[in-house]
Amino acid sequence: MRIRKFRLIAFLFTFTSLSIIHYSAKGQDWPGLERYKNENLQVIPPKPNEQRVVFMGNSITDFWIRISPDFFKGKPYIDRGISGQTSPQMLVRFRADVINLKPAVVVILAGTNDIAGNTGPSTLEMIEDNIMSMSELARANGIKAVLSSVLPAYAFPWKPGVEPAEKIAVLNTWIKSYADKNNFTYLDYYSSMVDERKGLKSEYSKDGVHPNAAGYKVMEGLVEKAIAKALRSKK
């Protein structure tokens, strides 16, 4: 009886220990707050008349500064994209990675990974709620929000069978409507990059989701105009 009890205690201890290790390794930093923690500590307050811009997003934003570094050089642009992230993760880290950096403008690009289900099932309404919350947080802190359309995608290589094209189109219609009604700047990447299947044009991507250098070139011209428009806006 004692041996059996000892084995049970040992099993429970081992299971609990393994669970703690697993949680520590996998789940403790779910929003990715550690990713830019050190870089954020090195960001100094904006200089007088500096029009700082933070780019908040997922892998499309994360890869941008790697594939097209010249776009960021010599400009008060800060890339805070994290590959694979969904809008709830961005919302949790919005204060650390956007508000605390005191930008004049934030460019928000979110939704693709939510539709893919990267962090679990997500409805369009859930994505919309998170975009609204980030926009409202920006405005409450004197930051102009640029709300980006989700880039077109006919399929997700890592999530076959999802069929995102129609959901992306519907979400973009909502983002534009919300931006227009609430005096945020809407940034339409979609119209310039979509093909006849409502996917991403092949000349702008190798995998149908992430832009190549040519794709980022298109985005850069559009985002520069949107940033200038946001800076001119009164709200």
C-alpha positions in Angstrom: 0.0 0.0 0.0 2.8 2.4 0.9 4.7 1.5 -2.2 1.6 2.1 -4.4 1.1 5.5 -2.6 4.7 6.4 -3.2 4.5 5.6 -6.8 1.3 7.7 -7.2 3.0 10.7 -5.5 6.1 10.2 -7.6 3.9 10.1 -10.8 2.0 13.2 -9.8 5.2 15.1 -9.0 6.8 14.1 -12.3 3.6 15.0 -14.2 3.3 18.4 -12.5 7.0 19.1 -13.0 6.8 18.3 -16.7 3.6 20.4 -17.0 5.4 23.4 -15.4 8.3 23.0 -17.7 6.1 22.8 -20.7 4.1 25.9 -19.6 7.2 27.8 -19.0 8.7 27.0 -22.4 5.5 27.3 -24.5 2.8 29.3 -22.8 4.3 31.8 -20.5 5.0 34.5 -23.1 1.9 33.9 -25.3 1.7 37.5 -26.5 5.5 37.7 -27.3 6.4 40.5 -24.9 9.9 39.2 -24.7 10.6 39.5 -28.4 11.2 43.3 -28.4 11.7 43.9 -24.6 15.4 44.8 -24.9 15.0 46.8 -28.1 12.2 48.8 -26.5 14.4 49.7 -23.6 16.8 51.3 -26.0 14.2 53.4 -27.8 14.7 57.0 -26.7 11.8 59.6 -26.6 11.0 61.2 -29.9 13.0 64.3 -30.9 11.1 67.6 -31.4 9.0 67.4 -34.6 9.9 63.7 -35.0 7.0 61.9 -36.7 7.7 58.4 -35.3 5.8 55.5 -36.8 5.4 52.0 -35.3 4.4 49.1 -37.6 2.4 46.6 -35.6 1.7 43.2 -37.2 2.5 39.6 -37.9 5.0 37.9 -40.2 4.2 40.3 -43.1 5.4 43.1 -40.9 8.1 41.1 -39.3 9.7 40.1 -42.6 9.4 43.6 -44.1 12.5 45.1 -42.4 14.5 42.0 -43.4 13.5 41.9 -47.1 13.4 45.6 -47.6 15.7 47.2 -45.0 16.3 50.3 -47.0 12.7 51.4 -46.5 13.3 51.8 -42.8 16.8 53.3 -43.0 17.0 57.0 -42.0 13.3 57.2 -41.1 11.7 57.2 -37.7 10.1 53.9 -38.5 10.0 51.0 -35.9 9.1 47.5 -36.9 7.2 45.5 -34.3 5.9 42.6 -36.3 6.0 39.0 -34.8 5.6 36.1 -37.2 2.6 33.9 -36.6 0.7 36.3 -34.4 -3.0 36.9 -34.2 -4.8 40.1 -33.2 -5.4 39.1 -29.6 -1.7 38.7 -29.1 -1.0 42.1 -30.7 -3.6 43.7 -28.4 -1.9 42.3 -25.3 1.5 43.7 -26.4 0.1 47.0 -27.8 1.1 49.1 -24.8 4.7 47.7 -24.6 5.4 47.7 -28.3 3.4 50.7 -29.5 2.1 53.1 -26.8 5.3 53.2 -24.7 7.4 54.1 -27.8 5.4 57.3 -28.2 4.9 57.3 -31.9 2.8 59.8 -33.8 1.3 57.0 -36.0 0.8 53.3 -35.7 0.2 51.1 -38.8 -1.8 48.1 -37.8 -1.9 45.0 -40.0 -3.8 42.1 -38.4 -6.2 39.3 -39.3 -4.5 36.8 -41.6 -3.4 34.5 -38.8 -6.7 34.8 -37.0 -8.5 33.5 -40.1 -5.9 30.7 -40.3 -6.7 29.8 -36.7 -3.1 30.1 -35.4 -4.2 30.6 -31.8 -7.5 28.8 -32.0 -10.9 29.3 -33.7 -11.6 33.0 -34.4 -14.7 34.6 -35.9 -14.5 37.8 -38.0 -16.3 39.6 -35.1 -13.5 38.6 -32.7 -10.9 40.1 -35.1 -12.9 43.2 -35.5 -13.1 43.6 -31.7 -9.4 43.4 -31.4 -8.8 45.9 -34.2 -11.2 48.3 -32.6 -9.5 47.9 -29.2 -6.1 48.7 -30.6 -7.5 51.7 -32.6 -9.2 53.1 -29.5 -6.0 52.6 -27.4 -4.0 54.5 -30.0 -6.5 57.4 -30.1 -6.7 57.5 -26.2 -2.9 58.0 -26.2 -2.7 60.6 -28.9 -1.5 58.2 -31.6 -2.9 58.3 -35.2 -4.0 54.8 -36.3 -3.6 53.6 -39.8 -5.8 50.5 -40.3 -4.4 48.2 -43.0 -6.5 45.9 -45.2 -5.5 42.3 -44.9 -3.5 41.2 -47.9 -5.3 38.8 -50.3 -4.7 35.1 -49.9 -6.3 32.2 -51.8 -4.9 29.6 -49.4 -2.6 29.2 -46.5 0.3 26.7 -47.1 0.4 25.8 -43.4 -3.4 25.4 -43.0 -4.8 23.6 -46.0 -8.6 23.7 -46.4 -9.2 27.0 -44.7 -10.2 28.9 -47.9 -9.5 32.4 -46.6 -10.2 34.5 -49.7 -13.8 35.4 -49.0 -13.3 36.0 -45.3 -10.5 38.4 -46.0 -12.6 40.3 -48.5 -15.4 40.6 -45.9 -13.0 41.6 -43.2 -11.5 44.3 -45.3 -14.9 45.8 -46.1 -15.6 46.0 -42.4 -12.1 47.6 -41.7 -12.7 50.3 -44.3 -16.2 51.0 -43.0 -15.0 51.2 -39.4 -12.1 53.5 -40.3 -14.3 55.8 -42.3 -17.0 56.1 -39.6 -14.4 56.7 -36.8 -12.0 59.0 -38.7 -9.1 56.5 -38.8 -7.0 56.2 -41.9 -7.7 53.2 -44.0 -4.8 51.7 -46.0 -5.9 49.6 -48.9 -3.1 47.1 -49.9 -5.7 44.6 -51.1 -6.9 46.3 -54.3 -3.4 46.8 -55.7 -2.3 43.2 -54.9 -5.3 40.9 -55.5 -5.6 38.6 -58.5 -8.6 37.1 -60.3 -9.0 34.4 -57.6 -9.0 36.9 -54.7 -5.5 35.7 -54.0 -2.1 37.5 -53.8 -0.7 38.2 -57.3 2.1 35.7 -58.1 4.5 38.5 -59.0 4.3 39.8 -55.4 4.8 36.5 -53.5 6.3 33.1 -53.6 3.9 31.4 -51.3 0.7 33.3 -51.9 0.7 34.9 -48.5 4.0 36.7 -47.7 5.2 39.5 -50.0 8.5 39.4 -51.9 10.6 42.5 -52.6 8.3 43.5 -55.4 5.3 43.1 -53.1 6.8 45.2 -50.4 7.7 47.9 -53.0 4.0 48.2 -53.7 3.1 48.4 -50.0 5.7 51.0 -49.3 4.3 53.5 -51.8 0.8 53.0 -50.3 1.8 53.1 -46.7 3.8 56.3 -47.1 0.7 58.0 -48.5 -1.4 56.7 -45.6 1.0 57.9 -43.0 1.0 61.4 -44.5 -2.8 61.4 -44.6 -2.9 60.3 -40.9 -0.5 63.0 -39.9 -2.7 65.6 -41.6 -5.9 64.3 -39.8 -7.3 66.2 -36.9 -8.1 63.2 -34.8 
